[in-house]
Amino acid sequence: MKFLNMAATTALILAAQVSQADTQQAELRQELDSLFLQDKIYRIQESDLNIREDLGESWIDNDKQHELSVIQDALDQLGKLMLGTYVIDDSSVFTTSLDEEITSGRQEYRILRDAHPKGHQCVNASFNVNNNAIFPNGSFLGSSANHNAVIRYSSASNTPQVDSIRDVRGGAIKVSVGDQNHDFVMLTSETFPTDNAEQFTNLVKVARVSNCINIIPDNEDSNDGFLGSIFGPIYDFNQRVLAVAQCIGNSELSILDLPGIVGAGIRFVDLQNSSEIESVFDKSFFGVAPYAYNDQVFKFEMSKADCENSNPESLGLNSSEETANRGLESNIQRVLSAGNACYDLNVISRPSDLTNKQAIETHTKTWDDMSYQNLPRTKVASVVVSQLEESTNIDPVSCDEMQFNPGNTLDNIKPLGSLNRARALVYESLSDFRKETNAYLRQQ
């Protein structure tokens, strides 16, 4: 009995110990949260939100105040997720092209982007608008004109991973028109795992739990010495159980949300698993959420096209690129070192047989899937990705600092739907949060 009491006491003492490094990391995350995140949450006001009811938009649960709280919660959850994905010596962030910046001694701790943190490369492009029947002459997408653009290719996983793992890829375009910009934020997936910002926020909470569990440190001292060799396994198990419970508690997950979270999680995994490992030049990219120009509702998509001057290099992944940690980056550099690559930017008009909820607020299914109509694509622009030139190449850090936002539009083109409303506000706030936080960390 004495031995059991001593064992229990020793286990409790061991379980109460927390490594100094872990404590310092937790305190730093709390400091950054307090300094740079919390004020941005409550900076988002009800006046920042508006909808086009005449086009079919509606608030989440038909309650504007509820949607505001959802967006504030989304910003809070994503910010905390970013603070949980920190750079350490064995971090998987080293599969990105930011290695030199992170390991140079200027910054040993860096928070990553909230969306698509692994950037493969930013490239220059020409965005050439064609006259078309969708947009009137004199409008941004209706008048024949050539504009400079930048495309950022990326992967969706919130923790960067090697390119030989299936993942949804991103292709975000920033078009410069005079001193203004228009952003197209697109994915290789035609659908999204959730239909609105509230469902997405619950999915982020799950990501926070997963990320929190992944960064629970192993106790290197628990097996030292005689008592450690006996009670170390008890301590390790107890510490991990307590840490996992704390991760779940901190995420603010509700058991009432579990059915929806499970469905969204399954869709998220399915989207990743169905993503072929291909060159970005063999992919089509889709604007999952709709937009409006005046009274017209439509979606964007970008498809592979032939260039006037063909590239002598094969655009597809070669055998070494298929298995490399940065195979997509290597492919981009190989292809664009030899010539251009091209896409068509197309518009799909809203089908007339869909309800407002289907057309505006449903992102887990495509318009093609829901409509009985044949949906034609109208080409509105050609996108020519420029051959790489050393004097104009965009370096990885500058690429990582770029912000792409579906709310950053020209000519009264308006993003529609709950996801777009949330992304427009949250992306801007999180971009400021990331830049301010990383600038602060560089000074430490």
ChimeraX attribute file (.defattr): number of C-alpha atoms within 10 A of each C-alpha:
attribute: neighborCount
match mode: 1-to-1
recipient: residues
	/A:1	6
	/A:2	7
	/A:3	8
	/A:4	9
	/A:5	10
	/A:6	11
	/A:7	16
	/A:8	14
	/A:9	12
	/A:10	18
	/A:11	21
	/A:12	15
	/A:13	11
	/A:14	21
	/A:15	19
	/A:16	12
	/A:17	12
	/A:18	12
	/A:19	13
	/A:20	9
	/A:21	10
	/A:22	13
	/A:23	11
	/A:24	11
	/A:25	15
	/A:26	13
	/A:27	12
	/A:28	14
	/A:29	17
	/A:30	14
	/A:31	12
	/A:32	20
	/A:33	18
	/A:34	11
	/A:35	15
	/A:36	19
	/A:37	24
	/A:38	16
	/A:39	13
	/A:40	19
	/A:41	20
	/A:42	14
	/A:43	11
	/A:44	18
	/A:45	13
	/A:46	13
	/A:47	7
	/A:48	10
	/A:49	15
	/A:50	13
	/A:51	17
	/A:52	14
	/A:53	10
	/A:54	9
	/A:55	16
	/A:56	17
	/A:57	19
	/A:58	21
	/A:59	20
	/A:60	18
	/A:61	9
	/A:62	10
	/A:63	10
	/A:64	16
	/A:65	14
	/A:66	15
	/A:67	22
	/A:68	21
	/A:69	17
	/A:70	21
	/A:71	24
	/A:72	22
	/A:73	19
	/A:74	24
	/A:75	27
	/A:76	21
	/A:77	21
	/A:78	22
	/A:79	26
	/A:80	22
	/A:81	26
	/A:82	25
	/A:83	25
	/A:84	20
	/A:85	25
	/A:86	19
	/A:87	19
	/A:88	15
	/A:89	11
	/A:90	7
	/A:91	13
	/A:92	15
	/A:93	24
	/A:94	20
	/A:95	19
	/A:96	21
	/A:97	20
	/A:98	17
	/A:99	13
	/A:100	13
	/A:101	14
	/A:102	19
	/A:103	15
	/A:104	9
	/A:105	10
	/A:106	13
	/A:107	17
	/A:108	16
	/A:109	19
	/A:110	22
	/A:111	21
	/A:112	24
	/A:113	25
	/A:114	22
	/A:115	17
	/A:116	20
	/A:117	21
	/A:118	28
	/A:119	26
	/A:120	29
	/A:121	22
	/A:122	24
	/A:123	23
	/A:124	21
	/A:125	22
	/A:126	20
	/A:127	24
	/A:128	20
	/A:129	20
	/A:130	18
	/A:131	18
	/A:132	16
	/A:133	11
	/A:134	17
	/A:135	17
	/A:136	12
	/A:137	13
	/A:138	11
	/A:139	14
	/A:140	17
	/A:141	21
	/A:142	18
	/A:143	18
	/A:144	16
	/A:145	14
	/A:146	17
	/A:147	14
	/A:148	17
	/A:149	23
	/A:150	22
	/A:151	24
	/A:152	21
	/A:153	24
	/A:154	25
	/A:155	25
	/A:156	20
	/A:157	16
	/A:158	20
	/A:159	22
	/A:160	21
	/A:161	21
	/A:162	20
	/A:163	23
	/A:164	17
	/A:165	15
	/A:166	19
	/A:167	24
	/A:168	21
	/A:169	29
	/A:170	25
	/A:171	24
	/A:172	23
	/A:173	25
	/A:174	25
	/A:175	22
	/A:176	17
	/A:177	15
	/A:178	8
	/A:179	5
	/A:180	11
	/A:181	16
	/A:182	21
	/A:183	21
	/A:184	21
	/A:185	24
	/A:186	23
	/A:187	24
	/A:188	24
	/A:189	21
	/A:190	19
	/A:191	21
	/A:192	21
	/A:193	22
	/A:194	25
	/A:195	22
	/A:196	23
	/A:197	22
	/A:198	21
	/A:199	18
	/A:200	20
	/A:201	23
	/A:202	26
	/A:203	24
	/A:204	21
	/A:205	24
	/A:206	21
	/A:207	19
	/A:208	27
	/A:209	22
	/A:210	15
	/A:211	18
	/A:212	20
	/A:213	18
	/A:214	12
	/A:215	14
	/A:216	14
	/A:217	14
	/A:218	11
	/A:219	15
	/A:220	10
	/A:221	12
	/A:222	20
	/A:223	16
	/A:224	12
	/A:225	10
	/A:226	9
	/A:227	14
	/A:228	17
	/A:229	13
	/A:230	15
	/A:231	18
	/A:232	23
	/A:233	14
	/A:234	19
	/A:235	23
	/A:236	19
	/A:237	12
	/A:238	17
	/A:239	22
	/A:240	17
	/A:241	13
	/A:242	12
	/A:243	16
	/A:244	18
	/A:245	13
	/A:246	14
	/A:247	20
	/A:248	18
	/A:249	12
	/A:250	14
	/A:251	19
	/A:252	14
	/A:253	19
	/A:254	12
	/A:255	8
	/A:256	8
	/A:257	12
	/A:258	14
	/A:259	10
	/A:260	15
	/A:261	24
	/A:262	13
	/A:263	13
	/A:264	21
	/A:265	19
	/A:266	13
	/A:267	17
	/A:268	17
	/A:269	13
	/A:270	13
	/A:271	19
	/A:272	18
	/A:273	14
	/A:274	12
	/A:275	16
	/A:276	15
	/A:277	21
	/A:278	21
	/A:279	21
	/A:280	24
	/A:281	20
	/A:282	15
	/A:283	21
	/A:284	21
	/A:285	23
	/A:286	23
	/A:287	23
	/A:288	25
	/A:289	27
	/A:290	23
	/A:291	23
	/A:292	18
	/A:293	15
	/A:294	12
	/A:295	9
	/A:296	13
	/A:297	22
	/A:298	21
	/A:299	20
	/A:300	23
	/A:301	24
	/A:302	25
	/A:303	18
	/A:304	17
	/A:305	17
	/A:306	13
	/A:307	16
	/A:308	10
	/A:309	9
	/A:310	12
	/A:311	18
	/A:312	10
	/A:313	13
	/A:314	11
	/A:315	19
	/A:316	18
	/A:317	22
	/A:318	14
	/A:319	9
	/A:320	11
	/A:321	19
	/A:322	20
	/A:323	16
	/A:324	15
	/A:325	18
	/A:326	18
	/A:327	23
	/A:328	29
	/A:329	22
	/A:330	19
	/A:331	24
	/A:332	23
	/A:333	16
	/A:334	16
	/A:335	22
	/A:336	19
	/A:337	16
	/A:338	15
	/A:339	17
	/A:340	22
	/A:341	26
	/A:342	22
	/A:343	23
	/A:344	21
	/A:345	25
	/A:346	19
	/A:347	20
	/A:348	19
	/A:349	20
	/A:350	19
	/A:351	18
	/A:352	11
	/A:353	12
	/A:354	15
	/A:355	13
	/A:356	16
	/A:357	14
	/A:358	18
	/A:359	27
	/A:360	25
	/A:361	24
	/A:362	23
	/A:363	22
	/A:364	17
	/A:365	17
	/A:366	16
	/A:367	25
	/A:368	13
	/A:369	8
	/A:370	15
	/A:371	17
	/A:372	12
	/A:373	13
	/A:374	9
	/A:375	13
	/A:376	11
	/A:377	14
	/A:378	17
	/A:379	21
	/A:380	22
	/A:381	25
	/A:382	21
	/A:383	26
	/A:384	22
	/A:385	22
	/A:386	18
	/A:387	19
	/A:388	20
	/A:389	11
	/A:390	8
	/A:391	6
	/A:392	9
	/A:393	13
	/A:394	17
	/A:395	13
	/A:396	18
	/A:397	15
	/A:398	9
	/A:399	20
	/A:400	20
	/A:401	13
	/A:402	13
	/A:403	17
	/A:404	21
	/A:405	22
	/A:406	26
	/A:407	23
	/A:408	19
	/A:409	17
	/A:410	16
	/A:411	12
	/A:412	11
	/A:413	18
	/A:414	21
	/A:415	25
	/A:416	27
	/A:417	27
	/A:418	23
	/A:419	26
	/A:420	22
	/A:421	23
	/A:422	23
	/A:423	20
	/A:424	16
	/A:425	19
	/A:426	24
	/A:427	21
	/A:428	17
	/A:429	19
	/A:430	25
	/A:431	18
	/A:432	15
	/A:433	24
	/A:434	22
	/A:435	17
	/A:436	15
	/A:437	19
	/A:438	16
	/A:439	13
	/A:440	14
	/A:441	17
	/A:442	13
	/A:443	8
	/A:444	9
